[in-house]
Amino acid sequence: MTERIKKTEAFLREKLKESPYFAEHPEAGAYRLEHTFRVARIGASIARAEGMDEEAMTIACLLHDVSYCHVMPDQDSWREHGRVSARIARPFLENLGFAPETIQEICYGIAIHVDDQADFPGEATVFARTVGDADNIDRFDAYRLYETLENMAFSKLSLGEKRAHVEKTLARLSEYRELSFATAAATALWRKRIGFYLDFYRRLADQLAASTGFTEKEGATPEDCPQPDGRLLGLAGRF
């Protein structure tokens, strides 16, 4: 770990302590840090595989959600959090001594990671796009799978609703698996994660099908089933 990464982690921790929401919901603040550290490690692994600046990528990923220090009362303010994070990050990066072009690339990657839009001129380089790729890859792994099902109270649904949700999820995952990311390393990691999800949901579909009585009707369709938060089974950025 470099000295600049250590300083960035300390900065991130201090900024997130400013959040009134996290003060009242410490578990949410802890989760935001955990997510950020996972994204930083994913970004670093992609950078390492692709010959990018690993330190700069780690720092970009550590700062991608720093604007969670502010309260986000609605979807519109959440949609802005990449651009706000970039504004918070820029003076800190200048103090770290990065070259202006590196600061610009880091900030552009942070700004576009939510909806592919920045509020300042820049180029969506492979480096910049990788910040969002790392964030999206973390949306699909074991903990997020558990979190998605828990947040939608999956265990409390009827059998028909469970089957309908799984059917709809499998269709969405099959589409996601064909997406390409900014680098070969990110694309390979993405497809591995989606493959894990597909395997889980196919097994779950088989188990739920076997749980149906021989004379039971389906009782629900994919359109009827409750939907999880889009941020848990959805994609940000250019997708």
KELO-907062 format. One record per atom (N, C-alpha, C, O): x, y, z. Coordinates in steps of 0.001 Angstrom, whole numbers, plus 500000, padded with zeros to 6 digits. Layout:
N
XYZ/...
END
This chain:
239
500841498808500000/500000500000500000/500882501251500000/501832501346500777/500565502200499130/501358503419499061/500873504429500094/499791504295500667/501709505449500314/501332506493501255/500108507251500773/499273507656501582/499990507449499459/498827508168498937/497540507351499109/496475507920499348/497633506037498992/496442505211499238/496043505279500707/494856505364501022/497020505244501605/496726505362503034/496024506685503341/495055506718504100/496515507771502749/495913509084502982/494497509143502414/493610509769502993/494300508487501279/492964508479500671/491973507706501529/490838508147501711/492384506568502052/491492505818502933/491129506635504166/489970506651504581/492108507310504752/491847508136505935/490885509269505588/489973509571506357/491090509896504429/490207510973503971/488787510468503787/487831511108504224/488649509315503138/487330508733502919/486623508457504239/485451508797504398/487317507852505173/486707507547506470/486225508822507168/485127508855507724/487045509856507135/486679511112507796/485498511784507106/484619512325507778/485464511758505780/484352512375505060/483039511665505346/482015512313505564/483064510334505347/481816509603505580/481294509796506999/480099509636507250/482181510138507925/481737510442509298/480893511713509355/480181511942510332/480972512543508304/480196513782508262/478721513536507956/477891514425508149/478391512337507481/477024512049507050/476061511954508225/476245511100509092/475036512807508279/474019512686509333/473272511347509243/472885510768510258/473080510869508008/472372509602507836/473174508454508418/472621507596509104/474473508429508151/475310507358508681/475443507455510193/475640506444510866/475338508668510731/475383508825512190/474191508115512828/474307507540513910/473041508160512145/471830507505512654/471749506051512217/471064505253512857/472432505696511143/472389504330510603/473824503846510379/474272503747509237/474538503546511451/475954503165511303/476165501935510436/477221501790509820/475179501047510376/475326499851509537/475392500237508056/476067499577507266/474682501316507689/474728501790506300/476096502403505994/476633502216504902/476650503125506948/477981503680506762/479029502597506651/479944502692505833/478900501567507471/479841500448507408/479735499749506060/480750499374505472/478523499575505573/478362498926504274/478982499759503163/479608499208502257/478818501096503218/479387501943502170/480905501809502120/481493501768501039/481533501743503277/482981501534503325/483357500161502772/484300500038501990/482624499141503176/482929497780502720/482813497681501202/483675497104500539/481737498251500663/481551498271499205/482715498993498531/483259498512497537/483094500146499076/484165500941498476/485486500190498464/486214500227497472/485797499515499551/487056498757499601/487040497610498594/488063497309497978/485880496966498426/485790495895497423/485992496450496017/486714495867495208/485348497582495732/485492498200494417/486951498576494155/487459498390493049/487621499109495184/489027499494495027/489895498287494717/490813498379493902/489622497170495346/490415495961495072/490114495408493680/491010494918492993/488847495489493270/488495495052491913/489196495945490892/489801495453489939/489113497261491097/489767498195490189/491262497963490115/491851498009489036/491882497710491272/493330497464491298/493681496203490520/494686496176489810/492868495162490645/493165493905489939/493039494090488431/493823493526487667/492053494881487997/491903495157486571/493092495981486071/493665495687485022/493453497010486830/494585497861486444/495871497046486330/496655497228485399/496073496158487278/497272495315487282/497304494431486036/498346494291485396/496173493843485700/496103492947484545/496261493688483225/496758493129482247/495836494950483201/495820495697481952/496967496694481827/497044497427480841/497860496729482818/499003497626482731/498683499078482987/499425499956482547/497587499359483694/497244500724484072/497904501080485399/498481500220486065/497817502343485777/498387502821487032/497543502284488191/496440502771488439/498059501292488887/497290500626489943/497013501552491116/495919501518491680/497974502372491492/497767503304492602/496661504299492261/495755504523493064/496734504893491076/495726505871490671/494340505242490597/493355505860491001/494258504011490080/492967503337489987/492410503027491373/491216503207491616/493253502569492271/492803502283493638/492237503538494277/491191503493494925/492921504650494098/492476505913494688/491183506399494036/490289506892494724/491081506263492713/489838506646492027/488655505859492577/487589506421492827/488849504563492762/487763503721493279/487455504024494745/486295503971495155/488466504337495526/488225504702496928/487385505968497033/486638506136497996/487499506856496060/486795508142496118/485492508156495328/484797509172495311/485146507047494672/484007507104493751/482686507395494453/481781507955493833/482548507034495722/481310507277496469/481518508211497669/480744508169498626/482550509045497621/482841509897498782/481710510883499057/481587511366500183/480883511195498063/479780512133498257/478670511568499132/477715512278499449/478779510303499529/477827509773500506/477982510460501859/477233510172502792/478951511366501968/479041512194503168/477864513148503242/477569513685504310/477179513368502110/475978514184502065/474735513287502099/474792512126501694/473640513817502573/472367513093502545/471820513123501118/471874514154500447/471298511996500666/470693511900499337/469216511560499523/468863510385499623/468356512565499570/466950512321499916/466108511679498824/465032511153499105/466584511714497574/465761511177496492/466646510611495387/467872510696495442/465994510032494387/466716509389493291/467538510388492486/468622510059492003/467022511611492340/467750512620491580/469067512975492257/470089513114491585/469055513122493571/470297513439494275/471244512243494247/472460512423494170/470708511029494309/471560509842494177/472225509814492807/473401509467492693/471474510180491761/472013510161490410/473175511144490247/474027510965489377/473205512174491082/474263513183491011/475515512784491776/476516513497491709/475497511666492502/476570511464493472/477940511225492840/478957511458493494/477994510771491598/479295510645490944/479916512003490680/481104512209490930/479114512931490176/479617514274489887/479999515016491165/480998515735491199/479200514836492213/479526515463493488/480809514862494063/481647515580494607/480955513549493939/482180512896494415/483410513447493704/484452513653494327/483290513685492397/484422514230491638/484799515610492142/485983515935492229/483801516430492478/484097517771492989/484788517708494343/485677518510494627/484383516755495179/485029516586496485/486447516058496301/487363516460497018/486622515161495344/487909514491495166/488986515407494604/490154515277494971/488621516323493727/489626517081492979/490628517827493870/491831517645493687/490187518661494832/491185519357495661/492029518401496500/493202518670496755/491436517283496932/492198516297497687/493289515686496811/494420515508497263/492957515365495563/493937514788494643/495052515781494334/496210515391494184/494708517054494238/495729518077494009/496711518113495180/497916518266494986/496182517969496395/497051517954497570/497937516711497627/499004516732498239/497489515625496984/498302514411496946/499467514524495963/500388513709495980/499412515544495108/500524515757494192/500442515024492876/501458514875492198/499266514558492489/499122513917491189/499272514941490071/498983516122490259/499718514489488925/499810515351487747/498406515780487324/497455515022487512/498256516979486756/496926517468486354/496168516511485447/494956516350485593/496870515871484505/496174514959483589/495672513709484317/494639513147483952/496403513278485339/495955512124486129/494738512502486961/493787511727487067/494769513695487552/493623514174488329/492388514263487446/491296513868487855/492559514779486244/491439514912485324/490835513550484993/489614513399484972/491681512569484738/491199511241484368/490506510561485540/489464509929485365/491080510686486736/490447510112487930/489082510753488151/488089510056488360/489037512087488105/487778512794488375/486724512490487320/485540512385487637/487149512347486061/486181512039485018/485602510641485229/484401510429485063/486457509699485594/485964508347485877/484979508322487028/483967507624486970/485273509086488080/484363509163489225/483047509806488804/481974509319489159/483128510898488049/481923511649487667/480959510820486842/479746510923487021/481481509993485932/480595509278484995/480144507924485498/479397507236484802/480572507514486690/480336506117487070/478874505799487366/478501504627487407/478041506814487572/476627506559487882/475777506498486622/475031505541486416/475891507529485775/474988507620484617/475706508024483331/475079508474482373/477024507858483325/477821508145482125/477824509616481747/478049509956480585/477576510492482713/477544511921482447/478460512659483419/478476512365484615/479221513619482897/480046514490483734/479577515923483541/478925516244482548/479911516782484496/479544518191484380/480768519044484042/480790520246484308/481772518416483461/482953519135482973/483497518355481787/483245517155481677/484242519011480893/484766518316479704/485769517243480094/486510517393481065/485785516172479336/486731515101479591/486530513974478607/485636514017477762/487374512961478727/487324511825477814/487067510544478599/487689510303479633/486152509732478101/485854508445478735/486911507430478314/486644506527477521/488104507592478854/489208506689478544/488946505313479149/488013505126479930/489783504365478774/489674503031479373/489836503124480887/489114502460481631/490776503942481342/490965504126482781/489684504659483414/489203504112484406/489133505726482842/487936506348483419/486765505377483464/486043505321484460/486573504615482397/485460503668482351/485642502525483343/484666501935483805/486883502217483665/487144501101484578/486647501382485989/486334500444486722/486568502640486386/486013502966487713/484576502464487804/484203501812488779/483770502769486784/482398502280486763/482314500777486584/481431500130487148/483224500216485804/483243498761485636/483460498060486972/482771497090487290/484419498553487751/484699497946489057/483486498056489973/483171497121490709/482810499194489926/481604499393490740/480516498416490323/479875497799491174/480306498270489026/479269497344488548/479602495896488867/478711495115489201/480870495532488769/481260494154489083/480941493825490532/480531492705490838/481127494798491431/480813494526492835/479317494379493080/478917493862494123/478487494819492148/477043494658492307/476612493203492207/475480492859492547/477515492350491739/477160490952491501/478188490024492129/479163489621491494/477945489697493382/478744488686494064/477923488157495227/476758488523495383/478509487316496027/477756486571497035/476987487483497985/475814487229498262/477623488539498489/476932489368499475/475767490113498843/474692490202499435/475975490654497635/474890491374496981/473725490442496643/472568490862496670/474022489199496330/472961488237496054/472094488063497302/470866488129497242/472767487839498431/472056487716499700/471273488983500007/470113488916500411/471908490149499816/471279491421500149/470031491667499311/469016492140499823/470106491347498025/468963491532497141/467757490736497628/466653491272497725/467967489463497932/466868488607498370/466336489032499736/465131488980499980/467234489450500622/466793489886501943/465979491175501864/464949491306502525/466450492134501043/465775493431500963/464386493337500351/463519494152500664/464162492364499492/462827492211498917/461988491196499695/460909490807499248/462493490762500879/461771489806501723/461381488561500922/460235488114500969/462340488016500197/462081486878499315/461482485705500072/460594485025499558/461953485462501275/461476484303502032/460010484414502407/459373483410502727/459463485635502371/458064485840502753/457115485796501560/455899485864501737/457657485683500346/456812485627499164/456134484262499058/456587483274499636/455039484239498304/454416482951498004/455312482176497048/456202482745496416/455072480888496949/455870480063496045/455755480567494610/456748480610493883/454561480944494207/454373481453492849/455142482742492615/455742482927491557/455125483628493591/455871484888493472/457371484639493418/458090485301492669/457841483686494214/459272483353494163/459659482854492776/460670483281492218/458867481961492228/459183481410490913/459140482495489832/459963482505488916/458173483404489953/458068484484488975/459279485402489057/459814485818488029/459714485721490274/460889486584490441/462140485921489878/462933486573489199/462321484655490147/463504483945489661/463500483889488135/464543484060487503/462345483653487549/462245483603486084/462648484935485474/463402484976484501/462144486032486048/462468487359485519/463949487672485715/464584488257484837/464492487287486852/465902487541487133/466798486776486174/467794487321485698/466469485530485883/467266484737484947/467290485373483561/468322485358482890/466176485923483133/466129486566481824/467042487786481803/467751488022480825/467021488558482885/467864489755482955/469344489380483007/470173490009482349/469667488366483781/471059487942483902/471607487416482580/472777487634482265/470785486735481815/471229486227480509/471600487374479579/472534487258478786/470867488487479674/471211489672478888/472504490302479401/473367490683478610/472638490411480706/473826491029481294/475104490275480921/476154490883480709/475003488954480845/476212488154480611/476884488498479293/478089488291479153/476150489012478335/476710489299477016/477348490680476924/477920491023475890/477263491471477978/477850492807477943/479373492745477934/479979491829478489/479972493737477294/481428493875477295/481812495120478080/481128496141478021/482913495023478813/483393496141479609/484580496807478904/484922496451477776/485197497771479579/486247498572478949/487506497772478673/488273498125477777/487736496703479420/488943495896479265/488591494418479228/487518494006479671/489507493634478696/489317492183478681/489286491628480098/488523490706480385/490109492183480987/490152491693482370/488830491938483072/488329491060483775/488257493127482890/486972493444483527/485852492594482941/484981492122483672/485871492397481628/484833491587480993/484874490147481490/483833489543481749/486079489600481624/486208488223482112/485713488102483543/485023487142483886/486065489075484381/485620489041485775/484110489195485855/483454488512486642/483560490085485046/482112490295484991/481379488999484622/480410488616485276/481847488343483586/481155487133483126/481276485995484136/480388485150484245/482376485983484866/482511484997485936/481481485269487029/480847484340487528/481311486539487403/480334486887488437/478912486576487975/478124486004488729/478585486950486740/477240486689486227/477011485187486090/475899484707486311/478049484446485730/477928482992485669/477582482402487019/476785481468487107/478180482945488078/477862482507489438/476395482775489753/475708481913490302/475915483963489407/474506484311489642/473580483393488857/472588482892489387/473915483179487586/473064482317486763/472989480912487344/471916480309487378/474114480390487797/474126479053488381/473248479006489630/472482478062489824/473365480035490477/472549480079491702/471060480117491363/470274479336491900/470676481034490464/469251481203490178/468685480008489395/467507479682489545/469496479363488576/469007478145487915/468764477037488926/467762476327488844/469668476886489872/469473475892490925/468245476230491769/467467475352492142/468091477526492061/466931477957492842/465643477692492067/464652477245492646/465650477964490768/464469477699489944/464106476226489965/462932475874490081/465106475366489853/464848473924489887/464266473498491232/463344472684491291/464817474061492319/464336473687493646/462908474165493869/462092473451494453/462605475381493401/461253475901493559/460259475115492713/459128474878493138/460681474708491508/459803473901490656/459472472576491324/458346472086491232/460461472002491994/460252470727492688/459416470884493944/458940469897494505/459231472131494392/458464472397495608/456974472579495326/456179472734496253/456600472561494061/455217472799493671/454407471515493753/454852470450493324/453203471639494314/452322470480494383/451918469998493004/451917470778492052/451579468742492884/451281468162491579/450026468753490941/449875468710489720/449134469299491745/447897469868491200/447829471380491396/446784471982491152/448939472012491838/448937473452492080/449037474232490779/449637473778489804/448424475440490787/448590476376489690/449787477268490003/450239477340491146/450294477949488974/451469478812489153/451189479920490168/451981480126491088/450080480632490013/449687481626491019/450324482989490858/449903483917491548/451315483177489992/451926484490489787/452676484487488462/453069483436487955/452864485664487918/453634485833486694/454796486764486989/454794487426488027/455792486836486106/456901487754486344/456456489201486547/457099489952487281/455356489595485896/454871490963486044/454291491220487428/454257492364487878/453833490169488109/453209490317489420/454207490384490563/453873490874491642/455423489903490348/456324489707491479/456934491020491939/457135491923491128/457233491142493235/457891492339493749/459263492499493122/459928491518492788/459679493748492967/460972494017492356/461956494531493397/461601495372494223/463191494033493367/464210494560494264/464656495936493829/464385496352492703/465334496643494706/465949497924494385/466811497755493140/467653496858493084/466605498618492132/467352498507490891/468847498602491072/469603498073490257/469292499270492128/470726499391492353/471341498079492806/472562497926492781/470500497118493225/471021495840493691/471095494810492573/471951493926492597/470208494918491599/470261493997490464/470208494806489177/469554494424488206/470899495912489194/470940496771488025/472353497247487779/473274496921488528/472515498029486713/473829498495486324/473832500008486229/472867500624485777/474936500594486666/475096502031486561/475941502356485327/476364501462484594/476175503633485118/477097504068484078/476587503835482685/475415504076482398/477467503360481802/477144503269480386/476108502218480077/475673502120478930/475684501415481060/474654500419480832/473290500941481224/472296500225481097/
END
